[in-house]
Every structure is written in structure tokens, then in C-alpha cells.
Amino acid sequence: MKIGFRKSLDLVSGRMANNGKFAAIDQGVISAANFAASILLALTVSPTQLGVYVIGFLAIYFIRAIQNGVIIQPLNTYGAGKSLSDFREYFSALAIFQIILSAATALAAAVLGWVLTISGNDTLGPTISVLWFSFFAWQLQEFLRRAFYTRGEVSKAVWVSLVGNVIRLSLIVLLAQSGRISGSVGLNAIGWGAIGATLLGVWLAKGYFSLKFDNLWVTWLENWKFGRWILGASLADWVVVDLYPIIMAGMISFAATGVYQSLQNLVAPIHVLLRAIDTFVTPIFAKIYDESGLSKVRQNLKWIYLAAGLPVIGLLVIVLIFTPQLLFLLKGDTYLPYADGIYIMAVFYLLMFLNRPLQLAFRAIRQGKQIFFANIIAMVSMFSIGLWMIQRWGVYGGIGGQALNAFIISFVLLLAWFRLKSGKEKNIFMGVPDVEHE
């Protein structure tokens, strides 16, 4: 009983608790800004232009998936337990990789957008073209922000997020007032906000940089050995979650994607919680695994589900009761005919909450294959059953396909996790022991 009480006390006091509060604030700032930007654009642009913004925003998520695999997750996992001197050398090497990745993805966006535009695609082509700026700047901001999480200085991440999003929203408001707002303008605002946030982040992280850095080739090989599975899993996760609205834009219309975004806005606060858990808890779990082994990770995972489950369920219940009123407040009668879609959206988010903590736990114990294979199975479902569902039921089918994918991922990860919990040394996807720390 005393041990349980002490653990409960640790959740609300000490450095970890303070960082947890800052993580909640940080994710609150990010999600509130994303929500506000979406609402501002929904009020000032057509459903088609809102769809353009959503497609561009999801493209940034695609770049985030790449960055997550080759840069961020290795930083979280390997950087959390290093001494400051070792971390500075490791971080400086990763900073070089990050600049290269940012430049490469920006160039790819510019070239692809130009090719699509001259080929006659006057909607998607220009949208991709303008993303080069956001691709480059946003990744630098995210790299610095996540480094603060890795070193337990989450308050600095809050300032980075706050400055970036204040600049972003201010630009959207000013341009909307002058009548120059559009989906592409909203995407460019992300880039300008990221520039301001990056400049602040570099100054706050000046103690992390070193002219002496780890061997680049050795560092890359170490990161790639772990990160390749996270990269594959992140890309697959993007496909099975974020590609659906893009497919809806192609199979139905850009306006259909705008409808989807409006429904998703109602459950947007859950993103605050899921992103806060992933960003804040992953490096903590990695450090716990290094120091105490898998059993301690399992124990702390239960606390995550308990602490986060109540607000997730509570929010979903409130949204289900008041969906028509909330949609009317957002956009009058425009999206009311699609109010029933919130029931499918709620199932999708509940299943997503079930598997997200499991994914971070697998990443923390250096096991990416489980996440990769779970998402691959869901991807197969998407390009078969999912496409049929969109064709058959439109927007509702797209959300239903996402819910089906979340169910598949949850089932596979739960199966893999219980195999570990039961003490079986070999994971269902691997032929080598998973519990080396126990």
C-alpha cells in the first residue's frame, strides 16, 4: 500500500510531474493552434480550400513520419540515458542529419509540385509546391523541441511551440482580414511560425551543441538499426491513418476532406493527450527500460492507461451528446448533414487510444518490428476493404476504414504484448529474445 501511495505521489510531484505538466501545456498549445487554424480557415475559405489545407497539413505529417523514424525516435531512445557530454556529441551529429533531411524533403516537394503543375494538376501541384518551405522549417523546429523532451527540459519546448504558433495564427488572422487567405496561405504560415520557433530553439539549446560530434557513419548505423523499423512503422501508420482523407479527396472531392476535418475537430483534444503521452513518455520509458527492465515498463504502462483513459472516455461521451450543437457553432448548417459520422469517429479514436501507448512502449524497449507488422497488416486492409468502404459509403466509409485499421493494429500489438507479459522469450514477429534486460 505504501509503495502504491508513493507511486501516486510521484505522479503529482517532483521533476517528472512538472515535466508532465509542461508536456500537457505544450501539446495543448500545439493542438489548440491546429484547431484554431482549422476553424479560422473553415470560417474564411471554401470547403475546397479547407480541403487543400488539410491535404497539405497531412503531407507535413508524412514528413514527420520520416523524421520520426530516422531522427526523433533514436534521439528519444538513445539520447535519454546519455550523460550531458555524450549527449552533446550525439545531438550535434543528429543535427547534421536533420539539416540534410530537411533540405532533401524541401527539394523533393518543390520538384514534385512543379512536375504536377506543368502536367495540368492546378490544385494538387501548387499545394505541394508551397510545402517546400514548411517541410524545411517545421522539421528543424520539431527536432529542437523533441530534444528538450529527451533531456527533461520540457518547459523550453513550451516556449518553442508557443512562439511558433503565435506567429502562425497571427499571420492567418492578418491575411484573413485583408482578404488574402487561402489553404496555401495557411500552409505557408506554418513555415513562418517554424522559422521563429527554430531561432528561439537554437538559442535555448545552445548548451546541446558541440564542435566535437560522434562519428557520423557509426551514429547513422546505430540509429538505422533501430530506426528502420520505426521508419517503416511510422510510414505505415501515416498510410493507415492520414492517407484516408487524401484518398477521399481523390475519390470524392477536396470538399469531402473538409467535411472529415470538421468532424475530427470535435475530438481534437484527444490529440493533445495522445501526442503528449507519446512525446513525453517515450524517453522516460526508454530510460526506465535501461535501468529497471521490461517489468517496470509494464507496470508504468498500466498507470498511463488509467490516467489517460478517464479523460478520453469522458470527452467522447460529451462530444457524442452535443455533436449537432458543436457542428452548428463551427460552421452553421454546412456540416450538420454529416453529424452521424461522429459515432464512427469516436470508435476510431477509442481504438487509437488503445494502441498508442503500446506503440510507445515497444519503441522504448527497442522493438519496432511489432509496430511495423501491425501497420502493414492494417495497410493491406486499407487498400482492399478500406477503398471499397469509401466507394460504398463515402466520408463515413473513410472514417470506418480508419476505425478498422485501428482495431487491427490494437489486436496485433495486444497479442504481441501479452506474449511478452506471459514470459515467452520469443516474440511472434522475431526469432531473438525480447527481454534482454530482465
C-alpha positions in Angstrom: 0.0 0.0 0.0 2.8 2.4 0.9 4.6 1.6 -2.4 1.4 2.3 -4.3 0.9 5.6 -2.5 4.5 6.6 -3.2 4.0 6.0 -6.9 0.8 8.0 -6.9 2.6 10.9 -5.1 5.4 10.8 -7.7 2.8 11.4 -10.4 1.9 14.8 -8.9 5.2 15.9 -7.5 8.8 16.2 -8.4 10.6 16.9 -11.7 8.8 14.2 -13.7 5.4 15.6 -12.7 6.5 19.1 -13.5 7.7 18.0 -16.9 4.4 16.2 -17.4 2.5 19.4 -16.7 4.7 21.2 -19.2 4.1 18.4 -21.7 0.4 18.8 -21.3 0.7 22.6 -21.8 3.0 22.1 -24.8 0.6 19.7 -26.5 -2.3 21.9 -25.6 -0.7 24.8 -27.3 0.0 22.8 -30.5 -3.4 21.2 -30.7 -5.2 24.4 -29.8 -3.3 26.2 -32.5 -4.1 23.4 -35.1 -7.7 23.6 -34.1 -7.8 27.4 -34.2 -6.1 27.5 -37.6 -8.6 24.9 -38.9 -11.6 26.9 -37.6 -10.3 30.2 -38.9 -9.8 28.7 -42.3 -13.2 27.0 -42.2 -14.8 30.3 -41.5 -13.0 32.2 -44.2 -12.4 29.9 -47.1 -14.5 27.5 -49.2 -14.7 23.7 -48.3 -12.4 23.1 -51.2 -9.7 25.4 -49.9 -10.1 23.9 -46.5 -9.5 20.6 -48.2 -6.4 22.0 -49.8 -5.1 23.0 -46.3 -5.9 19.6 -44.8 -4.1 17.8 -47.7 -1.0 19.9 -47.2 -1.1 19.5 -43.4 -1.3 15.7 -43.8 1.7 15.9 -46.2 3.6 17.6 -43.3 2.6 14.6 -41.2 4.1 12.3 -43.8 7.4 14.2 -43.5 7.0 13.9 -39.7 6.7 10.1 -40.1 10.1 10.0 -41.9 11.7 12.3 -39.4 10.3 10.3 -36.6 11.9 7.1 -37.8 15.4 8.2 -38.7 15.9 11.1 -36.3 13.4 11.6 -33.4 12.8 8.2 -32.0 16.5 7.3 -32.0 17.1 10.7 -30.3 14.5 9.8 -27.7 15.6 6.3 -27.1 19.4 6.6 -27.2 19.7 10.2 -26.0 17.7 9.9 -22.8 20.2 8.0 -20.8 23.4 9.7 -22.0 25.5 12.0 -19.9 25.4 15.6 -21.0 28.8 15.5 -22.6 28.0 12.3 -24.5 24.6 13.7 -25.5 26.1 16.9 -26.9 28.3 14.9 -29.3 25.4 12.6 -30.2 22.9 15.6 -30.6 25.4 17.5 -32.8 25.7 14.5 -35.1 22.0 14.2 -35.4 21.6 17.9 -36.1 23.7 17.4 -39.3 21.4 14.5 -40.3 18.4 16.7 -39.6 19.6 19.6 -41.8 20.3 17.2 -44.7 16.8 15.6 -44.3 15.1 19.0 -44.1 16.8 20.2 -47.3 16.2 16.9 -49.2 12.5 16.8 -48.4 12.1 20.5 -49.3 13.7 20.0 -52.6 11.6 16.9 -53.3 8.4 18.9 -52.6 9.5 21.8 -54.9 10.3 19.4 -57.8 7.2 17.2 -57.4 4.9 20.2 -57.2 6.4 21.7 -60.3 6.0 18.4 -62.2 2.4 18.1 -61.1 1.6 21.7 -62.1 3.1 21.5 -65.6 1.3 18.2 -66.0 -2.0 20.1 -65.6 -2.9 19.4 -62.0 -3.6 23.0 -60.9 -4.9 22.1 -57.4 -2.6 19.5 -56.0 0.6 20.7 -57.8 0.6 24.2 -56.3 -0.3 22.8 -52.9 2.8 20.5 -53.0 5.0 23.3 -54.3 4.3 25.7 -51.4 5.1 22.9 -48.9 8.9 23.1 -49.5 9.1 26.0 -47.1 7.1 24.3 -44.3 8.9 21.0 -44.9 12.2 22.6 -44.3 11.4 24.9 -41.4 9.0 22.7 -39.5 11.4 19.8 -39.2 14.1 22.0 -37.6 11.6 23.3 -35.0 10.4 19.7 -34.2 13.9 18.4 -33.9 14.8 21.0 -31.3 11.5 20.7 -29.5 11.9 16.9 -29.1 15.5 17.3 -27.9 14.1 19.3 -24.9 11.8 16.4 -24.1 14.7 13.9 -24.3 16.7 15.9 -21.8 13.8 16.6 -19.5 13.7 20.3 -20.2 10.1 20.4 -21.4 9.5 24.0 -20.3 11.8 25.1 -23.1 9.7 23.1 -25.6 6.6 25.0 -24.5 8.3 28.3 -25.4 9.3 26.9 -28.8 5.7 25.8 -29.5 4.2 29.0 -28.2 6.3 31.3 -30.3 5.9 29.3 -33.5 2.1 29.1 -33.2 1.6 32.7 -32.1 3.4 33.8 -35.3 1.4 31.3 -37.4 -2.0 32.3 -36.1 -1.2 36.0 -36.2 -0.4 35.7 -39.9 -3.6 33.8 -40.7 -5.7 36.4 -38.9 -3.9 39.4 -40.6 -4.2 37.8 -44.0 -7.8 36.8 -43.5 -8.7 40.4 -42.5 -7.0 41.7 -45.8 -8.9 39.1 -47.9 -5.7 37.2 -48.9 -6.4 34.0 -47.1 -6.4 30.6 -48.7 -5.4 27.0 -48.0 -1.9 27.6 -49.3 -1.5 30.7 -47.2 -2.4 28.7 -44.2 0.4 26.2 -45.1 2.9 29.0 -45.5 2.0 30.4 -42.1 3.2 27.1 -40.6 6.6 27.6 -42.2 7.0 31.2 -41.0 6.0 30.2 -37.5 8.5 27.4 -37.6 11.3 29.8 -38.6 10.6 32.0 -35.5 10.4 28.9 -33.3 13.6 27.5 -34.7 15.6 30.6 -34.0 14.4 30.6 -30.3 15.0 26.9 -30.1 18.6 27.2 -31.2 19.3 29.8 -28.6 17.6 27.7 -25.8 19.5 24.6 -26.9 22.9 26.3 -27.2 24.2 24.0 -24.5 23.4 21.0 -26.6 25.7 21.8 -29.5 29.3 20.8 -29.7 32.0 21.2 -32.4 33.1 17.7 -31.4 30.4 15.2 -32.6 30.1 11.4 -32.8 31.3 9.6 -35.8 28.6 10.2 -38.4 28.8 6.8 -40.0 28.7 4.9 -36.8 25.9 7.0 -35.4 23.9 6.5 -38.6 24.3 2.8 -38.5 23.3 2.6 -34.8 20.2 4.8 -35.4 19.3 2.9 -38.6 19.4 -0.5 -36.9 16.7 0.6 -34.6 15.1 3.4 -36.6 14.4 1.5 -39.8 11.6 -0.4 -38.1 10.2 2.8 -36.6 10.5 4.5 -40.0 8.6 1.6 -41.6 6.0 1.7 -38.8 5.7 5.5 -39.0 5.2 5.5 -42.7 2.7 2.6 -42.5 0.9 4.4 -39.6 0.7 7.5 -41.8 -0.8 5.5 -44.6 -3.4 3.7 -42.5 -4.4 6.9 -40.6 -3.6 10.1 -42.6 -3.8 8.8 -46.2 -7.6 8.2 -45.9 -8.5 11.9 -46.1 -6.2 12.3 -49.1 -7.9 9.3 -50.8 -11.3 10.8 -50.0 -10.2 14.0 -51.8 -9.2 11.9 -54.9 -12.2 9.5 -54.9 -14.9 12.1 -53.8 -13.7 15.7 -53.6 -11.5 18.1 -51.7 -14.7 19.3 -50.0 -15.2 15.8 -48.6 -11.9 16.1 -46.9 -13.1 19.4 -45.4 -16.2 17.5 -44.0 -13.9 14.9 -42.5 -11.8 17.7 -40.9 -14.8 19.3 -39.3 -15.9 16.1 -37.7 -12.3 15.4 -36.5 -12.2 18.9 -34.9 -14.8 17.8 -32.4 -12.4 15.2 -30.9 -9.2 17.2 -31.5 -8.5 17.5 -27.7 -7.7 13.7 -27.7 -4.8 14.6 -29.9 -3.5 16.7 -27.1 -3.4 13.7 -24.8 -2.1 11.2 -27.3 0.7 13.4 -28.6 1.7 14.4 -25.0 1.9 10.8 -24.0 4.0 9.8 -27.0 6.3 12.8 -26.8 6.8 12.9 -23.1 6.6 9.3 -22.0 8.7 7.6 -24.7 12.1 8.8 -23.5 11.0 8.2 -19.9 10.1 4.6 -20.7 13.4 4.1 -22.6 15.3 5.2 -19.5 13.2 3.0 -17.2 13.9 0.1 -19.5 17.7 0.7 -19.4 17.6 1.0 -15.6 14.9 -1.5 -14.5 14.0 -3.7 -17.4 10.7 -4.7 -19.1 8.7 -5.5 -15.9 9.0 -1.9 -14.8 7.8 -0.6 -18.2 4.8 -2.9 -18.0 4.0 -1.5 -14.6 4.2 2.1 -15.7 2.1 1.3 -18.8 -0.8 0.4 -16.6 -0.6 3.9 -15.0 -0.7 5.5 -18.4 -3.9 3.8 -19.4 -5.5 4.5 -16.1 -4.6 8.2 -16.0 -5.4 8.9 -19.7 -8.4 6.6 -20.1 -10.9 8.6 -18.0 -10.5 11.9 -19.8 -10.6 10.2 -23.2 -13.8 8.4 -22.5 -15.3 11.5 -20.8 -14.6 13.7 -23.8 -16.0 11.2 -26.3 -19.2 10.9 -24.3 -19.7 14.7 -24.2 -19.0 15.0 -27.9 -21.4 12.3 -28.8 -24.2 14.0 -26.8 -23.6 17.5 -28.2 -22.4 16.9 -31.8 -25.1 18.8 -33.6 -24.7 21.9 -31.4 -20.9 21.8 -31.8 -21.1 21.5 -35.5 -23.5 24.4 -35.8 -21.2 26.6 -33.7 -18.3 25.8 -36.0 -20.0 26.3 -39.4 -23.7 26.8 -39.1 -25.7 24.3 -41.2 -22.9 23.4 -43.6 -21.8 20.2 -41.9 -24.9 19.2 -40.0 -25.9 16.5 -42.5 -22.8 14.6 -41.6 -23.3 14.7 -37.8 -23.9 10.9 -37.6 -20.3 10.4 -38.7 -19.1 11.3 -35.2 -20.2 7.9 -33.9 -17.7 6.2 -36.2 -15.1 8.8 -35.4 -15.5 8.1 -31.7 -14.9 4.4 -32.3 -11.8 5.2 -34.3 -10.3 7.4 -31.6 -11.1 5.0 -28.8 -9.3 2.2 -30.7 -6.4 4.6 -31.5 -6.1 5.4 -27.8 -5.9 1.6 -27.1 -2.8 1.1 -29.3 -0.8 4.4 -29.0 0.6 3.7 -25.5 1.5 0.2 -26.7 3.4 1.6 -29.6 5.5 3.9 -27.4 6.2 1.0 -25.1 7.5 -1.1 -27.9 9.7 1.8 -29.2 11.1 2.4 -25.7 12.2 -1.3 -25.5 13.9 -1.0 -28.9 11.3 -3.2 -30.6 9.9 -1.7 -33.8 9.0 -4.8 -35.7 5.8 -5.3 -33.9 4.6 -1.9 -34.8 5.7 -2.3 -38.4 4.0 -5.5 -39.0 0.8 -4.4 -37.3 0.6 -1.4 -39.6 1.5 -3.4 -42.6 -1.5 -5.7 -41.9 -3.7 -2.7 -41.5 -2.3 -1.2 -44.8 -3.4 -4.4 -46.6 -6.9 -4.0 -45.2 -6.9 -0.3 -46.2 -6.1 -0.9 -49.9 -8.7 -3.7 -50.1 -11.6 -3.3 -47.6 -10.9 0.4 -47.0 -11.1 1.5 -50.6 -14.3 -0.4 -51.0 -15.8 1.3 -47.9 -15.0 4.7 -49.3 -16.6 3.8 -52.6 -19.6 2.4 -50.9 -20.2 4.9 -48.1 -18.1 8.0 -48.9 -16.9 10.0 -45.9 -18.5 7.6 -43.5 -16.7 4.7 -45.2 -13.3 6.6 -44.9 -13.8 7.0 -41.2 -14.9 3.4 -40.8 -11.8 2.3 -42.7 -9.7 4.2 -40.2 -11.5 2.5 -37.3 -11.0 -0.9 -38.9 -7.2 -0.2 -39.2 -7.0 1.0 -35.6 -8.8 -2.3 -34.5 -6.3 -4.4 -36.4 -3.3 -2.5 -35.0 -4.6 -2.8 -31.5 -5.3 -6.5 -31.8 -1.8 -7.3 -33.2 0.0 -5.2 -30.6 -2.0 -6.5 -27.7 -1.3 -10.1 -28.8 2.5 -9.3 -29.1 2.5 -7.5 -25.7 0.7 -10.3 -23.9 3.2 -12.8 -25.4 5.9 -10.8 -23.7 3.9 -10.4 -20.5 3.4 -14.2 -20.3 7.1 -14.6 -20.2 7.6 -16.1 -23.6 11.1 -15.2 -24.6 10.5 -15.0 -28.4 8.1 -12.5 -29.8 5.6 -13.7 -32.5 7.4 -11.5 -35.1 11.0 -12.1 -34.0 13.3 -15.0 -33.6 15.5 -13.4 -30.9 14.9 -12.7 -27.3 13.0 -9.5 -26.4 13.6 -9.4 -22.7 17.3 -8.9 -22.5 17.0 -6.5 -19.6 15.2 -8.9 -17.3 
